Amino acid sequence: MMKISKTTLIYIYAVALCLMTFLFAKRVITSFNTNEFDYFKLVANLILIVYFIIKIVKLGKEQNNQDPTSLK
C-alpha cells in the first residue's frame, strides 16, 4: 500500500478546508437572502472546518519538528 506523506496530507486538508469554507459562506449568504437558516448544515459545516484547521496545524507542527536529514 502506498503511504501518503505528511506534506501531501496537509495539501489535501488545505483544499478540503477551502472547499468547506466556500460551502459555508455560500450557505450563510443563501440563508440571509431567504431568511431560512438550516442550522444543522451550518453547524456541521463549521465543525468540519474546525476539524480541518486542527489537523492542518497538527500535521504542520509534526512536519516542522522533523529532523532536517529525514526530509530528503
N, CA, C, O and CB atoms as a CASP TS submission, in Angstrom:
PFRMAT TS
TARGET T0000
AUTHOR 0000-0000-0000
METHOD Language model
MODEL 1
PARENT N/A
ATOM      1  N   MET     1       0.839  -1.178   0.000  1.00  0.00           N
ATOM      2  CA  MET     1       0.000   0.000   0.000  1.00  0.00           C
ATOM      3  C   MET     1       0.888   1.247   0.000  1.00  0.00           C
ATOM      4  O   MET     1       1.898   1.309   0.701  1.00  0.00           O
ATOM      5  CB  MET     1      -0.957  -0.005   1.219  1.00  0.00           C
ATOM      6  N   MET     2       0.494   2.219  -0.788  1.00  0.00           N
ATOM      7  CA  MET     2       1.280   3.438  -0.911  1.00  0.00           C
ATOM      8  C   MET     2       1.025   4.356   0.283  1.00  0.00           C
ATOM      9  O   MET     2      -0.122   4.617   0.647  1.00  0.00           O
ATOM     10  CB  MET     2       0.949   4.163  -2.229  1.00  0.00           C
ATOM     11  N   LYS     3       2.112   4.841   0.886  1.00  0.00           N
ATOM     12  CA  LYS     3       1.989   5.732   2.032  1.00  0.00           C
ATOM     13  C   LYS     3       1.978   7.180   1.549  1.00  0.00           C
ATOM     14  O   LYS     3       2.792   7.576   0.716  1.00  0.00           O
ATOM     15  CB  LYS     3       3.143   5.498   3.042  1.00  0.00           C
ATOM     16  N   ILE     4       1.045   7.958   2.084  1.00  0.00           N
ATOM     17  CA  ILE     4       0.933   9.365   1.721  1.00  0.00           C
ATOM     18  C   ILE     4       1.782  10.175   2.694  1.00  0.00           C
ATOM     19  O   ILE     4       1.689   9.987   3.907  1.00  0.00           O
ATOM     20  CB  ILE     4      -0.560   9.842   1.738  1.00  0.00           C
ATOM     21  N   SER     5       2.603  11.067   2.171  1.00  0.00           N
ATOM     22  CA  SER     5       3.471  11.878   3.030  1.00  0.00           C
ATOM     23  C   SER     5       2.643  12.924   3.781  1.00  0.00           C
ATOM     24  O   SER     5       1.517  13.244   3.401  1.00  0.00           O
ATOM     25  CB  SER     5       4.580  12.568   2.192  1.00  0.00           C
ATOM     26  N   LYS     6       3.229  13.437   4.845  1.00  0.00           N
ATOM     27  CA  LYS     6       2.541  14.448   5.653  1.00  0.00           C
ATOM     28  C   LYS     6       2.312  15.729   4.862  1.00  0.00           C
ATOM     29  O   LYS     6       1.295  16.401   5.036  1.00  0.00           O
ATOM     30  CB  LYS     6       3.343  14.754   6.919  1.00  0.00           C
ATOM     31  N   THR     7       3.251  16.059   4.003  1.00  0.00           N
ATOM     32  CA  THR     7       3.097  17.264   3.184  1.00  0.00           C
ATOM     33  C   THR     7       1.896  17.132   2.255  1.00  0.00           C
ATOM     34  O   THR     7       1.127  18.078   2.084  1.00  0.00           O
ATOM     35  CB  THR     7       4.375  17.532   2.366  1.00  0.00           C
ATOM     36  N   THR     8       1.738  15.957   1.657  1.00  0.00           N
ATOM     37  CA  THR     8       0.593  15.717   0.777  1.00  0.00           C
ATOM     38  C   THR     8      -0.708  15.789   1.558  1.00  0.00           C
ATOM     39  O   THR     8      -1.697  16.339   1.074  1.00  0.00           O
ATOM     40  CB  THR     8       0.718  14.352   0.084  1.00  0.00           C
ATOM     41  N   LEU     9      -0.711  15.234   2.769  1.00  0.00           N
ATOM     42  CA  LEU     9      -1.909  15.303   3.608  1.00  0.00           C
ATOM     43  C   LEU     9      -2.263  16.748   3.956  1.00  0.00           C
ATOM     44  O   LEU     9      -3.436  17.121   3.967  1.00  0.00           O
ATOM     45  CB  LEU     9      -1.704  14.490   4.891  1.00  0.00           C
ATOM     46  N   ILE    10      -1.256  17.548   4.235  1.00  0.00           N
ATOM     47  CA  ILE    10      -1.509  18.961   4.544  1.00  0.00           C
ATOM     48  C   ILE    10      -2.174  19.643   3.352  1.00  0.00           C
ATOM     49  O   ILE    10      -3.125  20.406   3.522  1.00  0.00           O
ATOM     50  CB  ILE    10      -0.188  19.691   4.917  1.00  0.00           C
ATOM     51  N   TYR    11      -1.674  19.368   2.140  1.00  0.00           N
ATOM     52  CA  TYR    11      -2.276  19.969   0.945  1.00  0.00           C
ATOM     53  C   TYR    11      -3.703  19.476   0.722  1.00  0.00           C
ATOM     54  O   TYR    11      -4.571  20.258   0.334  1.00  0.00           O
ATOM     55  CB  TYR    11      -1.424  19.662  -0.287  1.00  0.00           C
ATOM     56  N   ILE    12      -3.954  18.197   0.960  1.00  0.00           N
ATOM     57  CA  ILE    12      -5.308  17.648   0.802  1.00  0.00           C
ATOM     58  C   ILE    12      -6.261  18.309   1.791  1.00  0.00           C
ATOM     59  O   ILE    12      -7.365  18.715   1.426  1.00  0.00           O
ATOM     60  CB  ILE    12      -5.307  16.111   1.005  1.00  0.00           C
ATOM     61  N   TYR    13      -5.823  18.414   3.053  1.00  0.00           N
ATOM     62  CA  TYR    13      -6.659  19.073   4.058  1.00  0.00           C
ATOM     63  C   TYR    13      -6.867  20.550   3.734  1.00  0.00           C
ATOM     64  O   TYR    13      -7.944  21.088   3.989  1.00  0.00           O
ATOM     65  CB  TYR    13      -6.033  18.928   5.444  1.00  0.00           C
ATOM     66  N   ALA    14      -5.861  21.210   3.179  1.00  0.00           N
ATOM     67  CA  ALA    14      -5.996  22.627   2.823  1.00  0.00           C
ATOM     68  C   ALA    14      -7.028  22.815   1.709  1.00  0.00           C
ATOM     69  O   ALA    14      -7.823  23.755   1.749  1.00  0.00           O
ATOM     70  CB  ALA    14      -4.635  23.202   2.386  1.00  0.00           C
ATOM     71  N   VAL    15      -7.015  21.931   0.727  1.00  0.00           N
ATOM     72  CA  VAL    15      -8.012  22.003  -0.351  1.00  0.00           C
ATOM     73  C   VAL    15      -9.407  21.740   0.212  1.00  0.00           C
ATOM     74  O   VAL    15     -10.364  22.431  -0.137  1.00  0.00           O
ATOM     75  CB  VAL    15      -7.682  20.983  -1.479  1.00  0.00           C
ATOM     76  N   ALA    16      -9.517  20.735   1.085  1.00  0.00           N
ATOM     77  CA  ALA    16     -10.805  20.430   1.707  1.00  0.00           C
ATOM     78  C   ALA    16     -11.285  21.606   2.557  1.00  0.00           C
ATOM     79  O   ALA    16     -12.477  21.914   2.578  1.00  0.00           O
ATOM     80  CB  ALA    16     -10.701  19.156   2.568  1.00  0.00           C
ATOM     81  N   LEU    17     -10.362  22.258   3.256  1.00  0.00           N
ATOM     82  CA  LEU    17     -10.717  23.422   4.071  1.00  0.00           C
ATOM     83  C   LEU    17     -11.243  24.556   3.196  1.00  0.00           C
ATOM     84  O   LEU    17     -12.233  25.199   3.547  1.00  0.00           O
ATOM     85  CB  LEU    17      -9.502  23.901   4.887  1.00  0.00           C
ATOM     86  N   CYS    18     -10.599  24.806   2.072  1.00  0.00           N
ATOM     87  CA  CYS    18     -11.076  25.847   1.149  1.00  0.00           C
ATOM     88  C   CYS    18     -12.467  25.517   0.630  1.00  0.00           C
ATOM     89  O   CYS    18     -13.329  26.392   0.555  1.00  0.00           O
ATOM     90  CB  CYS    18     -10.102  26.014  -0.031  1.00  0.00           C
ATOM     91  N   LEU    19     -12.685  24.266   0.274  1.00  0.00           N
ATOM     92  CA  LEU    19     -13.995  23.841  -0.222  1.00  0.00           C
ATOM     93  C   LEU    19     -15.068  24.003   0.851  1.00  0.00           C
ATOM     94  O   LEU    19     -16.149  24.525   0.576  1.00  0.00           O
ATOM     95  CB  LEU    19     -13.939  22.382  -0.693  1.00  0.00           C
ATOM     96  N   MET    20     -14.774  23.560   2.069  1.00  0.00           N
ATOM     97  CA  MET    20     -15.759  23.652   3.144  1.00  0.00           C
ATOM     98  C   MET    20     -16.037  25.112   3.517  1.00  0.00           C
ATOM     99  O   MET    20     -17.170  25.462   3.845  1.00  0.00           O
ATOM    100  CB  MET    20     -15.273  22.874   4.376  1.00  0.00           C
ATOM    101  N   THR    21     -15.016  25.956   3.468  1.00  0.00           N
ATOM    102  CA  THR    21     -15.211  27.379   3.758  1.00  0.00           C
ATOM    103  C   THR    21     -16.089  28.027   2.692  1.00  0.00           C
ATOM    104  O   THR    21     -16.954  28.847   3.003  1.00  0.00           O
ATOM    105  CB  THR    21     -13.853  28.107   3.845  1.00  0.00           C
ATOM    106  N   PHE    22     -15.860  27.653   1.434  1.00  0.00           N
ATOM    107  CA  PHE    22     -16.700  28.167   0.347  1.00  0.00           C
ATOM    108  C   PHE    22     -18.154  27.738   0.540  1.00  0.00           C
ATOM    109  O   PHE    22     -19.067  28.553   0.415  1.00  0.00           O
ATOM    110  CB  PHE    22     -16.177  27.675  -1.021  1.00  0.00           C
ATOM    111  N   LEU    23     -18.366  26.452   0.848  1.00  0.00           N
ATOM    112  CA  LEU    23     -19.730  25.958   1.040  1.00  0.00           C
ATOM    113  C   LEU    23     -20.402  26.627   2.236  1.00  0.00           C
ATOM    114  O   LEU    23     -21.591  26.941   2.192  1.00  0.00           O
ATOM    115  CB  LEU    23     -19.723  24.442   1.227  1.00  0.00           C
ATOM    116  N   PHE    24     -19.635  26.841   3.303  1.00  0.00           N
ATOM    117  CA  PHE    24     -20.186  27.509   4.482  1.00  0.00           C
ATOM    118  C   PHE    24     -20.620  28.937   4.143  1.00  0.00           C
ATOM    119  O   PHE    24     -21.719  29.360   4.503  1.00  0.00           O
ATOM    120  CB  PHE    24     -19.152  27.524   5.626  1.00  0.00           C
ATOM    121  N   ALA    25     -19.759  29.668   3.454  1.00  0.00           N
ATOM    122  CA  ALA    25     -20.092  31.045   3.076  1.00  0.00           C
ATOM    123  C   ALA    25     -21.302  31.075   2.146  1.00  0.00           C
ATOM    124  O   ALA    25     -22.168  31.941   2.272  1.00  0.00           O
ATOM    125  CB  ALA    25     -18.887  31.723   2.399  1.00  0.00           C
ATOM    126  N   LYS    26     -21.356  30.130   1.218  1.00  0.00           N
ATOM    127  CA  LYS    26     -22.489  30.054   0.292  1.00  0.00           C
ATOM    128  C   LYS    26     -23.792  29.804   1.047  1.00  0.00           C
ATOM    129  O   LYS    26     -24.813  30.427   0.756  1.00  0.00           O
ATOM    130  CB  LYS    26     -22.260  28.944  -0.750  1.00  0.00           C
ATOM    131  N   ARG    27     -23.753  28.887   2.021  1.00  0.00           N
ATOM    132  CA  ARG    27     -24.962  28.584   2.798  1.00  0.00           C
ATOM    133  C   ARG    27     -25.383  29.762   3.670  1.00  0.00           C
ATOM    134  O   ARG    27     -26.574  30.032   3.820  1.00  0.00           O
ATOM    135  CB  ARG    27     -24.733  27.351   3.673  1.00  0.00           C
ATOM    136  N   VAL    28     -24.411  30.461   4.243  1.00  0.00           N
ATOM    137  CA  VAL    28     -24.745  31.615   5.087  1.00  0.00           C
ATOM    138  C   VAL    28     -25.371  32.717   4.242  1.00  0.00           C
ATOM    139  O   VAL    28     -26.378  33.303   4.639  1.00  0.00           O
ATOM    140  CB  VAL    28     -23.486  32.146   5.817  1.00  0.00           C
ATOM    141  N   ILE    29     -24.792  33.004   3.092  1.00  0.00           N
ATOM    142  CA  ILE    29     -25.338  34.051   2.219  1.00  0.00           C
ATOM    143  C   ILE    29     -26.728  33.669   1.731  1.00  0.00           C
ATOM    144  O   ILE    29     -27.632  34.504   1.711  1.00  0.00           O
ATOM    145  CB  ILE    29     -24.404  34.301   1.017  1.00  0.00           C
ATOM    146  N   THR    30     -26.902  32.417   1.338  1.00  0.00           N
ATOM    147  CA  THR    30     -28.219  31.948   0.896  1.00  0.00           C
ATOM    148  C   THR    30     -29.230  32.036   2.032  1.00  0.00           C
ATOM    149  O   THR    30     -30.384  32.404   1.816  1.00  0.00           O
ATOM    150  CB  THR    30     -28.134  30.501   0.375  1.00  0.00           C
ATOM    151  N   SER    31     -28.797  31.698   3.237  1.00  0.00           N
ATOM    152  CA  SER    31     -29.698  31.755   4.391  1.00  0.00           C
ATOM    153  C   SER    31     -30.129  33.187   4.684  1.00  0.00           C
ATOM    154  O   SER    31     -31.289  33.426   5.019  1.00  0.00           O
ATOM    155  CB  SER    31     -29.024  31.150   5.624  1.00  0.00           C
ATOM    156  N   PHE    32     -29.211  34.138   4.563  1.00  0.00           N
ATOM    157  CA  PHE    32     -29.579  35.538   4.784  1.00  0.00           C
ATOM    158  C   PHE    32     -30.544  36.034   3.708  1.00  0.00           C
ATOM    159  O   PHE    32     -31.440  36.828   3.995  1.00  0.00           O
ATOM    160  CB  PHE    32     -28.326  36.419   4.811  1.00  0.00           C
ATOM    161  N   ASN    33     -30.365  35.574   2.488  1.00  0.00           N
ATOM    162  CA  ASN    33     -31.248  36.012   1.399  1.00  0.00           C
ATOM    163  C   ASN    33     -32.651  35.453   1.548  1.00  0.00           C
ATOM    164  O   ASN    33     -33.628  36.143   1.254  1.00  0.00           O
ATOM    165  CB  ASN    33     -30.674  35.596   0.053  1.00  0.00           C
ATOM    166  N   THR    34     -32.766  34.202   2.004  1.00  0.00           N
ATOM    167  CA  THR    34     -34.076  33.556   2.093  1.00  0.00           C
ATOM    168  C   THR    34     -34.668  33.602   3.493  1.00  0.00           C
ATOM    169  O   THR    34     -35.838  33.266   3.674  1.00  0.00           O
ATOM    170  CB  THR    34     -33.970  32.127   1.645  1.00  0.00           C
ATOM    171  N   ASN    35     -33.886  34.011   4.489  1.00  0.00           N
ATOM    172  CA  ASN    35     -34.302  34.007   5.897  1.00  0.00           C
ATOM    173  C   ASN    35     -34.695  32.622   6.388  1.00  0.00           C
ATOM    174  O   ASN    35     -35.475  32.500   7.333  1.00  0.00           O
ATOM    175  CB  ASN    35     -35.460  34.956   6.097  1.00  0.00           C
ATOM    176  N   GLU    36     -34.170  31.586   5.765  1.00  0.00           N
ATOM    177  CA  GLU    36     -34.387  30.209   6.212  1.00  0.00           C
ATOM    178  C   GLU    36     -33.026  29.606   6.528  1.00  0.00           C
ATOM    179  O   GLU    36     -32.283  29.216   5.627  1.00  0.00           O
ATOM    180  CB  GLU    36     -35.149  29.358   5.128  1.00  0.00           C
ATOM    181  N   PHE    37     -32.712  29.535   7.809  1.00  0.00           N
ATOM    182  CA  PHE    37     -31.414  29.030   8.234  1.00  0.00           C
ATOM    183  C   PHE    37     -31.511  27.540   8.519  1.00  0.00           C
ATOM    184  O   PHE    37     -32.344  27.103   9.313  1.00  0.00           O
ATOM    185  CB  PHE    37     -30.911  29.788   9.477  1.00  0.00           C
ATOM    186  N   ASP    38     -30.657  26.764   7.867  1.00  0.00           N
ATOM    187  CA  ASP    38     -30.557  25.336   8.151  1.00  0.00           C
ATOM    188  C   ASP    38     -29.402  25.172   9.135  1.00  0.00           C
ATOM    189  O   ASP    38     -28.253  24.961   8.749  1.00  0.00           O
ATOM    190  CB  ASP    38     -30.332  24.480   6.828  1.00  0.00           C
ATOM    191  N   TYR    39     -29.744  25.275  10.413  1.00  0.00           N
ATOM    192  CA  TYR    39     -28.708  25.306  11.450  1.00  0.00           C
ATOM    193  C   TYR    39     -27.895  24.024  11.498  1.00  0.00           C
ATOM    194  O   TYR    39     -26.699  24.062  11.790  1.00  0.00           O
ATOM    195  CB  TYR    39     -29.335  25.555  12.801  1.00  0.00           C
ATOM    196  N   PHE    40     -28.525  22.889  11.214  1.00  0.00           N
ATOM    197  CA  PHE    40     -27.790  21.620  11.252  1.00  0.00           C
ATOM    198  C   PHE    40     -26.659  21.621  10.221  1.00  0.00           C
ATOM    199  O   PHE    40     -25.529  21.250  10.540  1.00  0.00           O
ATOM    200  CB  PHE    40     -28.746  20.433  10.994  1.00  0.00           C
ATOM    201  N   LYS    41     -26.958  22.033   8.991  1.00  0.00           N
ATOM    202  CA  LYS    41     -25.927  22.072   7.945  1.00  0.00           C
ATOM    203  C   LYS    41     -24.841  23.090   8.275  1.00  0.00           C
ATOM    204  O   LYS    41     -23.658  22.831   8.059  1.00  0.00           O
ATOM    205  CB  LYS    41     -26.557  22.402   6.586  1.00  0.00           C
ATOM    206  N   LEU    42     -25.242  24.245   8.797  1.00  0.00           N
ATOM    207  CA  LEU    42     -24.262  25.272   9.135  1.00  0.00           C
ATOM    208  C   LEU    42     -23.332  24.811  10.255  1.00  0.00           C
ATOM    209  O   LEU    42     -22.121  25.018  10.181  1.00  0.00           O
ATOM    210  CB  LEU    42     -24.970  26.561   9.542  1.00  0.00           C
ATOM    211  N   VAL    43     -23.893  24.187  11.289  1.00  0.00           N
ATOM    212  CA  VAL    43     -23.074  23.711  12.406  1.00  0.00           C
ATOM    213  C   VAL    43     -22.186  22.559  11.964  1.00  0.00           C
ATOM    214  O   VAL    43     -21.012  22.508  12.331  1.00  0.00           O
ATOM    215  CB  VAL    43     -23.962  23.275  13.584  1.00  0.00           C
ATOM    216  N   ALA    44     -22.732  21.628  11.175  1.00  0.00           N
ATOM    217  CA  ALA    44     -21.927  20.501  10.689  1.00  0.00           C
ATOM    218  C   ALA    44     -20.774  21.002   9.828  1.00  0.00           C
ATOM    219  O   ALA    44     -19.651  20.513   9.942  1.00  0.00           O
ATOM    220  CB  ALA    44     -22.802  19.512   9.886  1.00  0.00           C
ATOM    221  N   ASN    45     -21.048  21.961   8.980  1.00  0.00           N
ATOM    222  CA  ASN    45     -20.009  22.535   8.129  1.00  0.00           C
ATOM    223  C   ASN    45     -18.950  23.245   8.964  1.00  0.00           C
ATOM    224  O   ASN    45     -17.758  23.121   8.684  1.00  0.00           O
ATOM    225  CB  ASN    45     -20.623  23.509   7.118  1.00  0.00           C
ATOM    226  N   LEU    46     -19.369  23.981   9.976  1.00  0.00           N
ATOM    227  CA  LEU    46     -18.434  24.689  10.846  1.00  0.00           C
ATOM    228  C   LEU    46     -17.566  23.713  11.639  1.00  0.00           C
ATOM    229  O   LEU    46     -16.380  23.966  11.846  1.00  0.00           O
ATOM    230  CB  LEU    46     -19.195  25.611  11.802  1.00  0.00           C
ATOM    231  N   ILE    47     -18.147  22.603  12.081  1.00  0.00           N
ATOM    232  CA  ILE    47     -17.375  21.581  12.800  1.00  0.00           C
ATOM    233  C   ILE    47     -16.313  20.981  11.889  1.00  0.00           C
ATOM    234  O   ILE    47     -15.180  20.767  12.319  1.00  0.00           O
ATOM    235  CB  ILE    47     -18.305  20.469  13.338  1.00  0.00           C
ATOM    236  N   LEU    48     -16.662  20.709  10.644  1.00  0.00           N
ATOM    237  CA  LEU    48     -15.677  20.183   9.697  1.00  0.00           C
ATOM    238  C   LEU    48     -14.563  21.194   9.427  1.00  0.00           C
ATOM    239  O   LEU    48     -13.399  20.813   9.302  1.00  0.00           O
ATOM    240  CB  LEU    48     -16.361  19.797   8.382  1.00  0.00           C
ATOM    241  N   ILE    49     -14.905  22.458   9.338  1.00  0.00           N
ATOM    242  CA  ILE    49     -13.890  23.493   9.125  1.00  0.00           C
ATOM    243  C   ILE    49     -12.911  23.523  10.296  1.00  0.00           C
ATOM    244  O   ILE    49     -11.698  23.578  10.093  1.00  0.00           O
ATOM    245  CB  ILE    49     -14.552  24.879   8.942  1.00  0.00           C
ATOM    246  N   VAL    50     -13.434  23.488  11.515  1.00  0.00           N
ATOM    247  CA  VAL    50     -12.571  23.493  12.702  1.00  0.00           C
ATOM    248  C   VAL    50     -11.708  22.237  12.732  1.00  0.00           C
ATOM    249  O   VAL    50     -10.529  22.303  13.081  1.00  0.00           O
ATOM    250  CB  VAL    50     -13.417  23.593  13.993  1.00  0.00           C
ATOM    251  N   TYR    51     -12.290  21.086  12.367  1.00  0.00           N
ATOM    252  CA  TYR    51     -11.531  19.833  12.332  1.00  0.00           C
ATOM    253  C   TYR    51     -10.365  19.925  11.343  1.00  0.00           C
ATOM    254  O   TYR    51      -9.246  19.525  11.664  1.00  0.00           O
ATOM    255  CB  TYR    51     -12.455  18.657  11.954  1.00  0.00           C
ATOM    256  N   PHE    52     -10.623  20.448  10.152  1.00  0.00           N
ATOM    257  CA  PHE    52      -9.560  20.571   9.150  1.00  0.00           C
ATOM    258  C   PHE    52      -8.474  21.538   9.616  1.00  0.00           C
ATOM    259  O   PHE    52      -7.290  21.296   9.378  1.00  0.00           O
ATOM    260  CB  PHE    52     -10.141  21.040   7.808  1.00  0.00           C
ATOM    261  N   ILE    53      -8.859  22.625  10.272  1.00  0.00           N
ATOM    262  CA  ILE    53      -7.859  23.568  10.787  1.00  0.00           C
ATOM    263  C   ILE    53      -6.976  22.892  11.824  1.00  0.00           C
ATOM    264  O   ILE    53      -5.755  23.047  11.801  1.00  0.00           O
ATOM    265  CB  ILE    53      -8.542  24.808  11.397  1.00  0.00           C
ATOM    266  N   ILE    54      -7.587  22.144  12.732  1.00  0.00           N
ATOM    267  CA  ILE    54      -6.817  21.447  13.771  1.00  0.00           C
ATOM    268  C   ILE    54      -5.869  20.432  13.149  1.00  0.00           C
ATOM    269  O   ILE    54      -4.713  20.332  13.559  1.00  0.00           O
ATOM    270  CB  ILE    54      -7.759  20.747  14.769  1.00  0.00           C
ATOM    271  N   LYS    55      -6.348  19.678  12.163  1.00  0.00           N
ATOM    272  CA  LYS    55      -5.499  18.672  11.510  1.00  0.00           C
ATOM    273  C   LYS    55      -4.336  19.327  10.773  1.00  0.00           C
ATOM    274  O   LYS    55      -3.214  18.824  10.830  1.00  0.00           O
ATOM    275  CB  LYS    55      -6.327  17.824  10.533  1.00  0.00           C
ATOM    276  N   ILE    56      -4.582  20.433  10.086  1.00  0.00           N
ATOM    277  CA  ILE    56      -3.515  21.123   9.353  1.00  0.00           C
ATOM    278  C   ILE    56      -2.460  21.647  10.318  1.00  0.00           C
ATOM    279  O   ILE    56      -1.264  21.508  10.060  1.00  0.00           O
ATOM    280  CB  ILE    56      -4.092  22.281   8.514  1.00  0.00           C
ATOM    281  N   VAL    57      -2.886  22.246  11.425  1.00  0.00           N
ATOM    282  CA  VAL    57      -1.932  22.773  12.405  1.00  0.00           C
ATOM    283  C   VAL    57      -1.128  21.636  13.024  1.00  0.00           C
ATOM    284  O   VAL    57       0.087  21.748  13.187  1.00  0.00           O
ATOM    285  CB  VAL    57      -2.664  23.571  13.505  1.00  0.00           C
ATOM    286  N   LYS    58      -1.802  20.546  13.367  1.00  0.00           N
ATOM    287  CA  LYS    58      -1.122  19.401  13.981  1.00  0.00           C
ATOM    288  C   LYS    58      -0.094  18.794  13.023  1.00  0.00           C
ATOM    289  O   LYS    58       1.045  18.544  13.417  1.00  0.00           O
ATOM    290  CB  LYS    58      -2.147  18.332  14.403  1.00  0.00           C
ATOM    291  N   LEU    59      -0.484  18.558  11.782  1.00  0.00           N
ATOM    292  CA  LEU    59       0.445  17.995  10.804  1.00  0.00           C
ATOM    293  C   LEU    59       1.574  18.970  10.485  1.00  0.00           C
ATOM    294  O   LEU    59       2.711  18.550  10.267  1.00  0.00           O
ATOM    295  CB  LEU    59      -0.298  17.619   9.522  1.00  0.00           C
ATOM    296  N   GLY    60       1.273  20.258  10.456  1.00  0.00           N
ATOM    297  CA  GLY    60       2.307  21.257  10.211  1.00  0.00           C
ATOM    298  C   GLY    60       3.352  21.278  11.313  1.00  0.00           C
ATOM    299  O   GLY    60       4.547  21.398  11.045  1.00  0.00           O
ATOM    300  N   LYS    61       2.898  21.161  12.554  1.00  0.00           N
ATOM    301  CA  LYS    61       3.842  21.115  13.673  1.00  0.00           C
ATOM    302  C   LYS    61       4.713  19.870  13.592  1.00  0.00           C
ATOM    303  O   LYS    61       5.923  19.942  13.805  1.00  0.00           O
ATOM    304  CB  LYS    61       3.094  21.149  15.015  1.00  0.00           C
ATOM    305  N   GLU    62       4.100  18.719  13.282  1.00  0.00           N
ATOM    306  CA  GLU    62       4.871  17.481  13.149  1.00  0.00           C
ATOM    307  C   GLU    62       5.889  17.601  12.021  1.00  0.00           C
ATOM    308  O   GLU    62       7.031  17.163  12.160  1.00  0.00           O
ATOM    309  CB  GLU    62       3.934  16.284  12.895  1.00  0.00           C
ATOM    310  N   GLN    63       5.480  18.189  10.918  1.00  0.00           N
ATOM    311  CA  GLN    63       6.371  18.346   9.768  1.00  0.00           C
ATOM    312  C   GLN    63       7.533  19.278  10.102  1.00  0.00           C
ATOM    313  O   GLN    63       8.665  19.031   9.686  1.00  0.00           O
ATOM    314  CB  GLN    63       5.593  18.882   8.557  1.00  0.00           C
ATOM    315  N   ASN    64       7.263  20.337  10.842  1.00  0.00           N
ATOM    316  CA  ASN    64       8.315  21.291  11.198  1.00  0.00           C
ATOM    317  C   ASN    64       9.269  20.750  12.251  1.00  0.00           C
ATOM    318  O   ASN    64      10.415  21.193  12.327  1.00  0.00           O
ATOM    319  CB  ASN    64       7.699  22.573  11.693  1.00  0.00           C
ATOM    320  N   ASN    65       8.821  19.802  13.064  1.00  0.00           N
ATOM    321  CA  ASN    65       9.662  19.258  14.125  1.00  0.00           C
ATOM    322  C   ASN    65      10.494  18.069  13.675  1.00  0.00           C
ATOM    323  O   ASN    65      11.234  17.510  14.485  1.00  0.00           O
ATOM    324  CB  ASN    65       8.813  18.858  15.290  1.00  0.00           C
ATOM    325  N   GLN    66      10.400  17.662  12.418  1.00  0.00           N
ATOM    326  CA  GLN    66      11.192  16.539  11.916  1.00  0.00           C
ATOM    327  C   GLN    66      12.651  16.942  11.790  1.00  0.00           C
ATOM    328  O   GLN    66      12.984  18.121  11.672  1.00  0.00           O
ATOM    329  CB  GLN    66      10.652  16.052  10.559  1.00  0.00           C
ATOM    330  N   ASP    67      13.519  15.924  11.817  1.00  0.00           N
ATOM    331  CA  ASP    67      14.940  16.160  11.573  1.00  0.00           C
ATOM    332  C   ASP    67      15.125  16.667  10.148  1.00  0.00           C
ATOM    333  O   ASP    67      14.436  16.211   9.235  1.00  0.00           O
ATOM    334  CB  ASP    67      15.773  14.866  11.811  1.00  0.00           C
ATOM    335  N   PRO    68      16.044  17.600   9.949  1.00  0.00           N
ATOM    336  CA  PRO    68      16.311  18.064   8.578  1.00  0.00           C
ATOM    337  C   PRO    68      16.833  16.940   7.685  1.00  0.00           C
ATOM    338  O   PRO    68      16.652  16.986   6.468  1.00  0.00           O
ATOM    339  CB  PRO    68      17.318  19.213   8.598  1.00  0.00           C
ATOM    340  N   THR    69      17.480  15.933   8.275  1.00  0.00           N
ATOM    341  CA  THR    69      18.005  14.828   7.468  1.00  0.00           C
ATOM    342  C   THR    69      16.898  13.900   6.998  1.00  0.00           C
ATOM    343  O   THR    69      17.054  13.219   5.984  1.00  0.00           O
ATOM    344  CB  THR    69      19.036  14.037   8.262  1.00  0.00           C
ATOM    345  N   SER    70      15.764  13.861   7.727  1.00  0.00           N
ATOM    346  CA  SER    70      14.686  12.961   7.330  1.00  0.00           C
ATOM    347  C   SER    70      13.782  13.577   6.269  1.00  0.00           C
ATOM    348  O   SER    70      12.869  12.912   5.780  1.00  0.00           O
ATOM    349  CB  SER    70      13.862  12.574   8.538  1.00  0.00           C
ATOM    350  N   LEU    71      14.019  14.827   5.908  1.00  0.00           N
ATOM    351  CA  LEU    71      13.191  15.482   4.897  1.00  0.00           C
ATOM    352  C   LEU    71      13.623  15.147   3.478  1.00  0.00           C
ATOM    353  O   LEU    71      12.923  15.491   2.526  1.00  0.00           O
ATOM    354  CB  LEU    71      13.225  16.974   5.092  1.00  0.00           C
ATOM    355  N   LYS    72      14.758  14.483   3.318  1.00  0.00           N
ATOM    356  CA  LYS    72      15.265  14.159   1.983  1.00  0.00           C
ATOM    357  C   LYS    72      14.470  13.063   1.346  1.00  0.00           C
ATOM    358  O   LYS    72      14.761  12.664   0.218  1.00  0.00           O
ATOM    359  CB  LYS    72      16.715  13.760   2.043  1.00  0.00           C
TER
END
